[in-house]
Amino acid sequence: QVQLVESGGGLVQAGGSLRLSCEASGGTFVIWTMGWFRQAPGKEREFVAAISLGGGSTSYEDSVKGRFAISRDNTRNTVYLQMNSLKPEDTAVYYCAGDRRTTAQAMGAMTFERMDYWGRGTLVTVSS
């Protein structure tokens, strides 16, 4: 019944920007920690960013610090990922995730199986 739907992916040139959105339905979004993960072909799924229930605490993977920004609008049941200064190595399927118990600081250590909710992903391709 709970569903996360990502949007905003596409093709962009290196140095460009994209904003991803993830809209939640069928659950109590306001009490979930939310985050973004990504997976490139042939690679493991990796943590990108996370945000606390009220948006006051965030966490980022080192390679995206200063370039990406996560935010949420609880009135719209939506979490965003603003991506600037994109690089070819950012090319991946980006997945939205939600959890009822973990914190923003701990979300990067969550396994695929232990995460409460996953979206189906949106593809981001950065050309050189």
N, C-alpha and C positions, 0 to 999 in steps of 0.2 A: 504493500500500500504506500509506503514511503518511497518517494521518487525524487532524484536529483537530476536535473537536465541542464547540461552545459551548452553554451552558445558563444559565438564570437571568434572562433578559430578561422584560419584561412591562410593565404599565401601573402607574405610580406618580404620586402627587401631588407637586407642587413642595415641596421641603424634605424629602422622604422619602429612603429608602435602598434600594439593591439590591446584591446580590453576584453577579457573573458568574463562571462556571467554564468552563474549557477543558481537556478531557481529551485527551491524545495517545495514539495507539497506532500500532504498526507501525514504530517508529523508536527511536533512542537519545535520549530526551527529556533526560537528564541533561547532555548536551553541547550543547544548543541554548540560544541566547538567545531569550527569549520576549517577546511584547508584545501590545498591544491597539491597534487602529485603529478609527475610526468613520466612517460616511458617512451624511449626511442627504440626503433627496431633492433633486436638483438641485445638489448640492454635491460637491466633490472629497473623496476619502477622505483623512482626516487622522490623524496620529499622536496617541495618547493617553498611553501609558506603555510602558516596557520594563523588563526585569529580567535580570540576569546569570545565568550557569549555576548558581551556588551561592546566588543571592539576595542577595549582599552589595552590589550596586550597582544603583540604579534611576534612571530618567529619566522626567520628566513634561512634558507640554505645559503652558504657563503657565496656561491657563484652568482647569485641574483641580488644580493644586497646592494642597494643604491640604484638598481635598475627596475625592480619589480615592487609593486605595492599592493597589499591585500586590504580589502575593506568589506564592510557588510552593511546592509540596510534591513534591519529587522522588521520594518513596516512593510517591506516588499518580499520578505523571505528569500533574500538574494545575497550572495557573496560575489565579490568581484576580484579580478586579478588584472591590474594595470601593468603592462609589460612595455618598457621603453628600452631604447638602445639594443634592440634584438640582434642576436648573433646566430650564425648557422648552427652552432651547437645547442641552441635552444629548441631546435626542431624536435618535436615529439607529439604524442597524444597526451593531452592534459586532462586529468581526472579531478573532479570535485569529490570531496569526502567530508563526512560528518560523523561525530561521535558524541554520545551522551555523557561520557565519564572522564575522558582525558582532558588535559590542559593544552593550551597553545604551545607551551614549551616542550611538552612531552609527545605531541602528535607525530613528530618526525620519526619516532621509534616504533610506532604502531605497525603491526603486520597487516597484510591484506585481509587475513581471516578474522582478526580481532576488531577491525574497524566496523562500526555499526552500519554505515551507509556509503555507497559508492555510486557515482554517475557513470554513464557509458562512455564518456570522453569526447573531446573535440580536438581535431588535428590542427596543429600550428606548424607551418613550413616556412622557414626563413632562408631565402636565397642569397647567394654571395655575389 
